[in-house]
Amino acid sequence: MRQNILKNKRLLMIVLFILLFFTSLRIGAVSNVTFINLLKGNKLAWTILMSSRLPRTLAIILAASGLSVAGLIMQSISRNKFMSPSTAGATNAAGLGIIIAFITLSTQSGIIQTIFAFCFSLVSTLLFTSVINRIHVRDVVYIPLIGMMYGGLISSITTLLAYQFDVMHMMQTINNGSFARVGSYGMIYIIAIPLILAVIYSSKFSIIGLGEDFSKNLGLNYNRVVFLGLVIIALVSAASFTAVGPLPFIGLIIPNMTASFYGDNIKKTIIDLMLFGINFVFVCDIISRLIIFPFEMSVSLTISIIGGVIFMFYVIANIKRKNKSQIQSNDKLISRKNDKEPQIAHD
């Protein structure tokens, strides 16, 4: 029965993906990109489709699936449902790397920017995870808050450097998350590599989510798998940030929404996770393109509004669940205490 329900949900997500895929290809300021014109061999329609509409749609698929998987791996490594690349400083560090590449090498080459973004993102993620593992935080909500402060510190350094070396225009450009950067999608295809690695190692990422001791008891090289996970997170963050800019909340809310529908088994749900993330970003991108048509809003703004609401819902739900469990625990303690008290006989 449960398998049938999961299959029906997956089928629904696939159908929704197909509908959103062709809707994304259809939307644009030039209205002659239609199925009929493409069949007729209209050169303008085919040129717009192959040079702009299709690369943009593929960029959405890769960025959304990559950030969703990166968020899932981050949550598995930290064993915290509120962790993601955007709440651990990885995205902010990628922006810092791009600014330093521009200052030191005076280049806007995509591959150089991606290399710098990857290195800074990896070092930042390693530093943050090592610090978090050494401190004991009672509530899981506090860790992403610490991560946001850490990311804010990195962003402040980025702004200071951009202002000092007069490259504020560059910082404003890279901080504007949008899929409208025609011709800059080359680096986004790098995400296919970490996605393949994530699928191959999905069962191992699921195991490390159970803890270091449990993983080592099963013969798993815990440190190697964690390092691979951090490399995947850094590479996805760097490539997506270089190509389309920041896309907040995807790695945070999509794994939580997927777990609510399909459960926490990474190996069984990683494809569903990708579909969920892709469909979510498709919807946000379509809204951004239609709300002031023929102009376009920044997709990061749309994702921030919708994702922020969903994030607050999960935070409130977590607090309510914790309070409820604490009340139940107190009731049990009171009940046990009453049972242990000696009964006084009455004449």
Secondary structure by P-SEA (a helix, b strand, c coil): caaaaaaaaaaaaaaaaaaaaaaaaaccccccccaaaaaaccaaaaaaaaacaaaaaaaaaaaaaaaaaaaaaaaaaaccccccccccaaaaaaaaaaaaaaaacccccaaaaaaaaaaaaaaaaaaaaaaaaacccccaaaaaaaaaaaaaaaaaaaaaaaaaacaaaaaaaaacccccccccccccccaaaaaaaaaaaaaaaaaacccaaaaaaaccaaaaaaaaaaaaaaaaaaaaaacccccccccccaaaaaaacccccccccaaaaaaaaaaaaaaaaaaaacccccccccaaaaaaaaaaaaaaaaaaaaaaaaaaaaaaaaaaaaaaaaaacbbbbcc
